[in-house]
C-alpha cells in the first residue's frame, strides 16, 4: 500500500517537473526571439 502512495507522489512530481521544463523552454524561446528581433 505504501508503494502505491509513493508511485502517486512520483507521478505528481514527474508531471510538475515536466510542466516546469516546458515553461522554462517556452521562456528561453521567447528570450531568444527577443534577442533575435533586437539584433
Buried (B, 14 or more C-beta within 10 A) or exposed (E): EEEEEEEEEEEEEEEEEEEEEEEEEEEEEEEEEEEEEEE
